[in-house]
């Protein structure tokens, strides 16, 4: 009798306390991978139908979709970053009269990371190579790399895609040309007598390219269908900042910019990923500053820059015979890496007697009274 009541009590407790857990688990259940491949509607890219009735096309799409779904951590970051960066991309594409679907290319190219890079030298949100970036008006040099700037690189991508579409007559081919280069694609079209992306034999990487973009589109437009149940609070907020035009007539430290904006170095670098290194070269810039930067930034900048310049002049060390970077670092009790940053030199750069180095010595701690 006791055993029967114990079993009944245990079952009641199980049903009572497991019901919310089971309901939550049911909501957040990851659909079986095979079920995820059962696309219930037609698929398009920039308004062009994807021929899923072709077994080869369906297989290629399913492969990339499975790979994207397998890397669920990455897919979650796609979703969370989309609300931070897509508004800027969507606005730029709309101004240029281009299809909204092109934004998924930036997602597939860089996972919406400004500093993403490839072994071939492509950098930034849209993975421009240096020569292509410069052709479409982006600055790429030792001080500035606008491939990392969302607004500037998206304007360049819009111009490039407009040209590619006008040349090839379809968005699928325009995307392919963006990936492999227009001359290479034109050569394959001429050699194969085929101008349909889905029927062209291309390098394995390029054959996968558009399908990676399409898998990103599917996940971003139907996250719940694939088991991604994010709340509104889970998404990253849009970028919020104010911009200011700043002319610096000589080189200055980005720390000076940060102090004038009443923020820190990291915040300035995060808002302006195109700025390379620790210094701002002489020139005119449109800088992004924290949204609530107090008024009077330019006045503070001029004052702080003058102070920084004066201190810099007072902290010049003349290299002596027998010196090397390690002995100089030990002499002034500063990290060797700091000397490299202050002087923008390579660790293997030769030193010669008479060379001038900037050394910022640490301040002595104040004595206790």
GITA-V18025 format. One record per pair of residues at least 4 apart in sequence whose C-alpha atoms are under 6 Angstrom apart, sorted by the first residue. I is the first residue (numbers start at 1). J is the second residue. Records with the same first field share a line. If there is no record, write none. Layout:
BEGIN
I->J ; J
END
This chain:
BEGIN
14->18
15->19
18->22
22->26
25->29
30->227
43->50
44->48 ; 49 ; 50
46->99 ; 101
52->57 ; 58
61->211
62->66
64->212
65->215
66->70
77->81
80->235 ; 236
81->236
82->86
83->238
84->236 ; 237 ; 238 ; 239
86->90
93->98
94->98
104->213
105->109 ; 213
106->110 ; 125 ; 126
107->111 ; 112
108->213
110->116 ; 125
112->125
113->125
114->124 ; 125 ; 148
115->124
116->123 ; 124
117->122 ; 123
118->122
121->129
122->127 ; 128 ; 129
123->127 ; 128
124->147 ; 148
128->133
133->138
134->138
136->156
138->146
139->145 ; 146
140->144 ; 145
143->276
144->274 ; 275 ; 276
145->274
146->274
147->153
148->273 ; 274
149->153 ; 274
150->154
157->161
161->165
164->174
165->169 ; 170 ; 171 ; 174
173->197
177->181 ; 182 ; 185
188->192
189->193 ; 194 ; 195
202->207
217->221
218->222
219->223
223->228
224->228 ; 229
230->234
240->291
241->289 ; 290 ; 291
242->288 ; 289 ; 291
243->287 ; 288 ; 289
244->286 ; 287
245->285 ; 286
246->284 ; 285
247->283 ; 284
248->282 ; 283
249->282
250->282
251->280 ; 281 ; 282
252->279 ; 280
253->279 ; 280
254->278 ; 279 ; 280
255->265
258->263 ; 264 ; 265
259->263
260->297 ; 300 ; 301
261->293 ; 297
268->272
269->273
271->288
301->305
305->309
315->358 ; 359
316->357 ; 358
317->356 ; 357
318->354 ; 355 ; 356
319->353 ; 354 ; 355
320->353
321->353
327->331
329->333 ; 334 ; 335 ; 336
340->344 ; 345
END
